[in-house]
Amino acid sequence: MINSSGKRHPPKQETAPMTLNFLGKTYAANLPEVAQVPTSQTGKYRGATLTFTAARVSPRSNLQLSYRGVRYSY
């Protein structure tokens, strides 16, 4: 890809999942999948017609929660 100054951008690399740290323990981020769903709503911004999308988040069934070492489910 070439930017407005004519320089090439390096190709995008796959990124590793985000890791979180809390009280000295390392966790992998468990992010939900978000899908864009088209809607029938339209609008105008500065004369241009826009179509809107809604976000649909899939539920996380494999979520394991614990509070002070006791596991529970949501």
C-alpha positions as CSV (number, residue, x, y, z in Angstrom):
1,M,0.0,0.0,0.0
2,I,1.3,3.5,-0.8
3,N,0.4,6.5,1.4
4,S,-0.2,10.1,0.3
5,S,3.5,11.0,0.5
6,G,4.4,8.2,-2.0
7,K,6.1,5.9,0.5
8,R,5.2,2.2,0.8
9,H,3.8,0.8,4.0
10,P,5.2,-2.6,5.1
11,P,2.7,-5.5,4.8
12,K,0.6,-6.1,7.8
13,Q,1.7,-8.9,10.0
14,E,-0.5,-11.2,12.0
15,T,-0.5,-10.1,15.6
16,A,-0.4,-12.4,18.6
17,P,-3.4,-12.4,21.0
18,M,-3.3,-9.7,23.6
19,T,-1.9,-10.9,27.0
20,L,-3.0,-9.4,30.3
21,N,-1.2,-9.3,33.6
22,F,-2.8,-9.1,37.0
23,L,-1.2,-9.7,40.4
24,G,1.8,-11.4,38.7
25,K,-0.3,-13.8,36.6
26,T,-0.5,-13.7,32.8
27,Y,-3.8,-14.2,31.0
28,A,-4.6,-14.4,27.3
29,A,-7.4,-12.0,26.3
30,N,-10.6,-13.8,25.4
31,L,-12.3,-11.3,23.0
32,P,-15.7,-12.1,21.6
33,E,-16.3,-12.2,17.9
34,V,-18.1,-9.1,16.5
35,A,-20.0,-9.3,13.2
36,Q,-21.2,-6.3,11.3
37,V,-24.9,-6.7,10.3
38,P,-26.3,-4.3,7.7
39,T,-29.5,-2.4,8.7
40,S,-32.2,-0.6,6.6
41,Q,-31.2,2.8,8.1
42,T,-29.6,5.4,5.9
43,G,-28.5,8.9,6.5
44,K,-26.7,11.8,4.9
45,Y,-23.4,13.4,6.0
46,R,-22.1,16.4,4.1
47,G,-24.3,15.4,1.1
48,A,-23.0,11.8,1.0
49,T,-25.5,9.0,1.6
50,L,-24.5,6.6,4.4
51,T,-25.8,3.1,5.3
52,F,-25.5,2.0,8.9
53,T,-24.5,-1.3,10.3
54,A,-25.2,-2.9,13.7
55,A,-22.7,-4.9,15.7
56,R,-23.7,-8.4,16.7
57,V,-21.6,-10.0,19.5
58,S,-21.6,-13.8,19.7
59,P,-22.0,-15.2,23.2
60,R,-19.0,-16.7,24.9
61,S,-19.9,-20.2,26.1
62,N,-16.5,-21.2,27.3
63,L,-16.1,-18.4,29.8
64,Q,-14.8,-19.7,33.2
65,L,-15.1,-17.2,36.0
66,S,-13.6,-17.4,39.5
67,Y,-13.9,-15.2,42.6
68,R,-11.3,-15.7,45.3
69,G,-10.4,-19.1,43.9
70,V,-14.1,-20.4,43.7
71,R,-15.3,-21.1,40.2
72,Y,-18.8,-20.0,39.0
73,S,-20.7,-19.6,35.8
74,Y,-22.6,-16.6,34.5
